[in-house]
Amino acid sequence: MNEKNNIRAVEMVRRIRDEMAAALEGKSHAEIIEFFKTAGKRGQREPSRTTPMKRRRRSPSPGKTA
């Protein structure tokens, strides 16, 4: 299993920040607060996956044999 994912975290965060700034531009303080409350509630729900999760094989505990 030699998969390597390069994640450009700074670039990703900047893109998200810029999209949020564009979405909130011209909004009132109350509208901005409501935006983040709604986003927080959405984040607390069970996440939905677009791709199936890969199952990991569990290795036996130290001292136990398979």
TAQUIBEL-V600918 format. One record per residue. N is the residue number from 1. RES is the residue in one letter. SS is DSSP state (h for helix, s for strand, l for the rest). PSI is psi in degrees with one decimal (NA if undefined). NEAR is the number of other C-alpha atoms within 8 Angstrom. Layout:
n=N res=RES ss=SS psi=PSI near=NEAR
n=N res=RES ss=SS psi=PSI near=NEAR
This chain:
n=1 res=M ss=l psi=83.2 near=2
n=2 res=N ss=l psi=37.9 near=3
n=3 res=E ss=l psi=139.3 near=4
n=4 res=K ss=l psi=127.5 near=4
n=5 res=N ss=l psi=122.5 near=4
n=6 res=N ss=l psi=119.0 near=4
n=7 res=I ss=l psi=122.1 near=4
n=8 res=R ss=l psi=83.5 near=6
n=9 res=A ss=h psi=-43.7 near=6
n=10 res=V ss=h psi=-44.1 near=6
n=11 res=E ss=h psi=-41.0 near=7
n=12 res=M ss=h psi=-44.0 near=8
n=13 res=V ss=h psi=-40.0 near=8
n=14 res=R ss=h psi=-40.6 near=8
n=15 res=R ss=h psi=-43.8 near=8
n=16 res=I ss=h psi=-44.7 near=8
n=17 res=R ss=h psi=-44.7 near=8
n=18 res=D ss=h psi=-38.3 near=8
n=19 res=E ss=h psi=-40.5 near=8
n=20 res=M ss=h psi=-42.5 near=8
n=21 res=A ss=h psi=-40.5 near=8
n=22 res=A ss=h psi=-40.7 near=7
n=23 res=A ss=h psi=-30.9 near=6
n=24 res=L ss=h psi=-2.2 near=8
n=25 res=E ss=l psi=129.0 near=6
n=26 res=G ss=l psi=1.1 near=4
n=27 res=K ss=l psi=153.4 near=7
n=28 res=S ss=l psi=167.1 near=6
n=29 res=H ss=h psi=-43.8 near=6
n=30 res=A ss=h psi=-38.7 near=6
n=31 res=E ss=h psi=-36.6 near=8
n=32 res=I ss=h psi=-44.2 near=10
n=33 res=I ss=h psi=-44.8 near=8
n=34 res=E ss=h psi=-38.8 near=8
n=35 res=F ss=h psi=-48.8 near=8
n=36 res=F ss=h psi=-32.4 near=8
n=37 res=K ss=h psi=-45.4 near=8
n=38 res=T ss=h psi=-43.2 near=8
n=39 res=A ss=h psi=-38.4 near=8
n=40 res=G ss=h psi=-42.5 near=8
n=41 res=K ss=h psi=-40.9 near=8
n=42 res=R ss=h psi=-37.7 near=7
n=43 res=G ss=h psi=-22.1 near=8
n=44 res=Q ss=h psi=-18.8 near=6
n=45 res=R ss=l psi=167.2 near=6
n=46 res=E ss=l psi=126.9 near=5
n=47 res=P ss=l psi=146.9 near=5
n=48 res=S ss=l psi=138.6 near=4
n=49 res=R ss=l psi=137.2 near=6
n=50 res=T ss=l psi=-21.7 near=4
n=51 res=T ss=l psi=147.8 near=4
n=52 res=P ss=l psi=146.2 near=5
n=53 res=M ss=l psi=138.7 near=5
n=54 res=K ss=l psi=135.4 near=4
n=55 res=R ss=l psi=136.2 near=4
n=56 res=R ss=l psi=141.7 near=4
n=57 res=R ss=l psi=132.9 near=4
n=58 res=R ss=l psi=130.6 near=4
n=59 res=S ss=l psi=148.9 near=4
n=60 res=P ss=l psi=151.3 near=7
n=61 res=S ss=l psi=151.2 near=6
n=62 res=P ss=l psi=135.5 near=4
n=63 res=G ss=l psi=-14.0 near=4
n=64 res=K ss=l psi=148.5 near=6
n=65 res=T ss=l psi=150.5 near=5
n=66 res=A ss=l psi=NA near=3
